[in-house]
């Protein structure tokens, strides 16, 4: 590939070296390399890799828990190398996110559309905030690129930093610390240094000589820049050229507060160079994970019926059951009432009793068949009123409180999740297979599930349900 050379001279060099002559664009270490800007077709291989991974048979044979595992372990990791160097365009991002959403909720890219039960923004929240912990590609892209900004502040003499500095400037004092990203800058430069203004909000400077830190707009005195703490003048900018003998009372009070704040910092400056610190977590320092969390700081947690999401994710049960419980806590299970809102139709009666509309609270609390199962599990349905889905987790807490400490208490917390899963499976079998419902079968199925989950804990030989008096038998320390 001859760069800035005549074609004949490039061919002669190729023959001399003994290499094959190729044309741009090419791929180097998996990344596209071209003379100008990357085109849309240069990014198509990234989308094609997703499509190859999402073979139709995989989604059809996997549960929600299996799809979530594949989504987190493979599909979210596929583009990370690309995202750590280039800013992903909105069009490519939308195509990839569409593939990921369809895989999670449909399992395949073809066929009849299925409802996306929970908003994708909620799915991308951390588990402790009520989501599934799936990476948001836009924010992880910016977090990965911010690693270069952090390195720029520390590796001033590295070859890559000097290359950018020679072409775009930067690494001077005060406002000239960042490169100048103009209209003619490369897409690589725009992608890396396009978020400097936002990134600066998370950098706190320890003052040394003061040659790098900007007095008014950098964070060094408190948790915010001085222009935010003391918004003097127009637009929060202080102009030293404006001199007046008379100030408004508000301006005078701000000037006095500013002077007192600066007096607190007398004698606290060092002798060396100014040092940047990661303000959100000073002790941990900068990491891509911390940067990702910081960029999503304004996305508040969602409220689940179970209260604390740890009640779901801390359980030692299969992941597909956890996702089922998460959907139930969001009240987004595809019951007949919920399906009718999405697809329409008049058949909304309960698939178990047929006596009332099939809502989540009816199916798991008010229906006569679940009521019988709850009594077998030792839950007094007359006292524990299931007015909403949260009542299920109230019952779970009561069972745990009545159980003995140790393994017995852990096993007791399996009873409600196992019973809810059995109710859902029994309902599906009754609707789609025409299976008759028996309380004894439901209780035996729930006990078998609890025994299976308890076997991973050790120290538990058998678990039975019946009468509500004792659920764990032949328990050994």
N, C-alpha and C positions, 0 to 999 in steps of 0.2 A: 504494500500500500504506500504509494508515493505521496508525500505531503509536501506541498509547495515545490514540486519538482515537475519538469516536463515529462510527458508520458514515455518518451524514448529513453530518457535517463533512468526512470524508474524501472523500465524493463531490463535495461542493461545491469542495474544493480541487483535485480532479482536473479538474473543468470549468473552473475559473479558469486553471489552468496549461495546460490543453489536452493532458493526457496520458491514457493508458489506465489504468484501475484494474485491478489484479491482486491475487491472493491469494497468501499464503505457502503452500508454499515456492517460491522462485524461484532462478535461477542467475545469479550475478554473476561475470563473468570466469572462467566455467567452474566455479565453486565453488558448492555449495548454500548458500542463505541461508534461515533459518527463524526463527520466534520462540523456540521451545523447543529441545529436543535433536534432533539428527538422527535420523531413523527409518531402519529398514532399507531401505525403498523409496527414500529419498533418496540412498542409495549404489548403488542398482541401475544407474544409468547408467554407473558406472565399470566394472562387470562386463560390461555390454552392449557397451561399446567394445571390450573384449577379444574378445568373441564375434564381433563384426563383422570384426575384423582376422583372425580365425582361420578364414577361409573354407576349406572342406574341400579345394578344389583346390590350395591353396598347400602344405599339408603333404604331399599325395600326390605332388607333383611335385618336392619338395625333398629333398635328402639330409640326413643328420644335420648336416653342415657348414652347409648352407643354413638349416636350422631354427635352428641355434645362432646364426647371424648375425641372423636375424629376431628371435629371442628377445632377444638382447642389444641390438640397435639400436632396436627398436620396442616390443616387448612389455614390456620392463623400464623403458622411458622413459615409457610411457603414463600411469601413475598418479603420476609424480613430483610434478607440480604439486599434486595432491590430498594426497599424503603429506607435503608440506612444510608443510602447515597443520593437518591433522587426523591424529589417531592412528587407524589403520585397525582396525576391530573384528576379532576373531578369526574370526567367521563369514565376513566378506567376504574376509579374507586367505586362508582355506582354499579358498574358491571360486576365487579368482584363481590360487592356486598349483596347484590341480587342473587348471585350463585350461592353465597353462604346462607342467606335467609331461606332460600328454597330448599337447600339441603337439610337444614334443621327442621323445618316445619312440614316439608313434603317428602323428603327423602330422595327425590328425583327431579330432574329438570323438565321432564316431559309429563304428559298425562293431565288429568283433571286437577285444577288448582285446589289447594287445600287452605283453610284459614290459617293465617299467621296469628297465633293465639295471644301473643304478648308483643308489645312494641319492641322494635329492635334496639332502641335507645335504652330500654329497661333491661333487655337481655345482656347488653354490654356493660351494665353496672357491675361492680364487684359483688361477690356473694354476700359480704357483710352489709352491703347497701341494698340488698333485695334483688340483685340480678343473678345471672348465670356465670359471670366472670369471663365472657367472651371479649377478646380484644377489639376495640374500636380502631379500625385501620387508619383513619385520618389522624387520630390523636397519637397512636403509636408511631406513625410516620413522623410527626412533628417531634415526638420525644426522641426518636432515634437520630434525627437531624440535629437536635439540640446538643447531642454528644459532641458534635463538631464545634459548636459554639463554646462549649465548656473547654474543649481542648484548645481552641483559639486563644482563650484567656490564659492558658498555662503553658502552651508549647509555642512560644513566640518565635523561637529560632528553628523549628522543625522545617524540613524541606517543603511539605505541603503548605504550611502557613506562609513561608517566604514566597512561594509561587503565587498565592493569592495576593500577598502584600505587594509584590512587584507589579502586578497588573491592576489591582483595584485599590491599593492603598490600605490604610489601617495600621494598627499597632503603634499609633502615635500617642500623644497625650490628650486627655480629656475627650472631646467629641470625636477625635480621629482614631479611636481604638478599633472601630469596626470598618470593614471595607465599604467602599461606596458602591451601592447596588443601583446602577443606572438602567436606563431602558435598553442599552446595548450590552448589558452584562450577560454572561452565559447562563443557561438554564440551571447549571450546577451551582453557580454562585447565588442565583436568586433563590434556589431551593434551600441552600444551607443558611444563608444570611438574611432571608426574607422575614424571619421572626425575631430579629434582634430586639426590637422594642418590647415585645411581650416577654422575652427571655430575661431581659434586664430586671423585670419586676421580681424575679426569684433569686437574684444575685445580690448579696450584701457584701459591701467592701469594708475591709479592715484597713484603716488609713495608715500609710507610712509617710512617704514624702508628699503624697497628694497630687502627683503628676498625672495619674491615670483617672482617678475618680472625679466625676463631675459634681460640683458642689450642689447644684439645684435639682438635678433630675435623677441622680443615682441614689440607691438605698445605702446609707452609711450611718445616719443619725436617727435611730429608731427603726421601726418596721416599715416605714414608707418614705419615699423621697420627700425632701423639704417642700417641693412645689405642691405636693398633695396635703402635707400637714399645715402649710401656711399659704393658701391660694391668694397671694398678693397680686394685684394688677389684673390685667385682662388675660383670661384663659389660663390662670395659674402660673403665669410667667412673670418673673421679676425683671424689670429693666433698670439697670444701673444708670442709664442716661436720664431717667426721669427724676428730677430733684424739685421738691416743693417744700415750702415753709409750713404748709397747713395740710394735715392728714385728717381723713375722716376718723371718727372714734373707733370703728372696727379695724381700720388699717393700723391705727396706732397701737391697739391692743395686740394685733398679730405681730407687729414689729417688736414689741416688748417681749412677747412670748418667744419669738425667734431668737432674740438676743440672750434670753435666759437659757434656752436650750443649748445654744452654742457655748455658753459659759460652762455648762456641765462637761463639755468635752475638752476643756483646757488641760493640757498636759497628758492626754491619753493617746496621742499619736506616736507611732514608732519612727524608726530611722530608716527602715528598709523600703522596698517597693510596696505599693498597695497590693493587697491580697484579696482575691474574690472568694467568697464562701457561699455555699448553697443554703439560702435562707429558710426554705420550708423545713429542712431537717439538717441543722448544722452539725449534729453529732455523726449522722450517717453519711453525710456528704452527698455529692451528685452521683446518681445512677439513672439509667434509662427508666427503671421502674419508678423511682421517685419523681422523675420528670413527668412520666405518664400520669401518675396519681395527681400531681399538682395541676396539670392541664385540665383535669376533669373535676377540679375542686368545686365548681359551681353546680355540679349535677348532684342534687340532694338525694338521699335514700328514699325508696318507695316503702310504703307501709304494707306489711303482710299480715294476714289473719293470724299467723302464729306468733306475731310479735317479733322476737329476736330470730333472724334467719339462722343463727347457730343451732336452733332446735331442729332444723332440717339437715344442715350440712355436717354437723358433728356426729350424726348417727352412723354407726357402723353397719350400714345396710347397702344393698346394691344401688348404683347410681340411677338406674331407671326409676327406682322407687323414690329417690330424692327428687328427681325432676317432676314426677307425678305429684308429690307432696307440694312442690314449689308452685305448680300450676293450680293445685287446689287452694293453696294459700293466697294466690292471686285471683281466685275465683274465675279461672279461665279454662276449666275443663270443658270439653266439648259435650256437654249435656244436651238433651233434646231441646230444651228451652233456648240455650245459647246457640245451637245449630240453626234453629228457626229464625233467629235474628240475622244470621249470616246468609243462609240459603233460602229461607222462607219455608213454608209448609205449616200444616195444622196439627201434625202428630207431635205433641209436646208432652204426652202423658208418660209417667214414670215407667221405665222398662222393667221394673220389678213388681210393683203392685198395681200399676195402671189406674190408681185412684186420684192422682193429683199431678199437676205439671211437674216435670222433672227438672227442678233446680238443684244446685249443689247441696243446699242445706236440707232439702227434702230427701234427696238420694242418700245422704250420709247420716242424717239425723232423725227425720220425721217418718220415713217409710217404715212399715211394720217389720220388714225383713232385717234391715240394719238394727232396728230396736232390739230384736231378739238376739242378734249377734253381740250387741253391746252388753246386754244382760249376761250372756255367757262369759264375756270378758271381765265381768265384775264391775261394770259401770252402772250406777243407779240412774237410769234415764229420767225417773220422776224428779230426782233432786238436781241432776245436771241437765238443765234445759238447753237444747241446741237451738238457740234463737239465731245464731249465725255460725259461720265456719270456725270462728275463734273458739267456740265451745268445745270443739274436738281437741284442741291443744290444752284447754283447761282440764278436760278429762285426763289427758296424758300426764299433766302435772300432778293431778290427784293420785293417779296410779303410782307414779314414781315416789310420791311422798309417803304412801302407805307401805311401800316395799322396804325390805331390809337394805342396808347399805351394801356397797360392793357390787359383785356381779348380778345379784338379784335385782338391784335397782336398774342396772343397765338393761337387763332383759325385760323388766317391767315397761321400759320406754319403747320396747319393740311392739307392744300389744296394739296401741292405737294405729301406728303406721301399717302394721300387717293387716289389721281389720279393715282399714280404709282401702287398701289395695285389693283385698278379697271382695269387698263390696263392689268395687269398680269392675273387677274381672267377672264377677258373677252377673252383674248387669249386662256386660258386653256379650257374655255367652247366652244369656236369656234373649237378647235382641237379635244377634246375628246367627246363633246356632239353634235357637229354640230350646235350650236346656231348661229343665224344670228347676225351681229354686227349693233348696232344703236347708233349714237352719243348721242341721247336723253337719252337712257337707261344708258349709261356710266355716263353722267352728273348727272342723278338722283341718281344713285348708289353712286357716290362720295359725293354728297350733303348729302345723308342719313348717310354715314359713318362719315362725319364731324359733323353732328348734334349729332350723338351718342357719339362721343368723346368729343364734347363740353359740353354735358350734365353733364359730371363729373366736369367741371370747375365752373359751377354756373354762373348766370347772363346773360346767352345767351338763348334766346327763340327760334330762328330759324336761319338757315343758308341756303342760296340758291346760286347756281352757274348759271351764264348766262350773257353774254355780257361783262364780265370782269370789270364792273364798281363798283359793290358793292357786297360783298360776305356775309356780316353779317347783317341781318335785325332784327328789333325790339330788338336791343341790350339795355339791362338795366344795369345801374351802380349798 
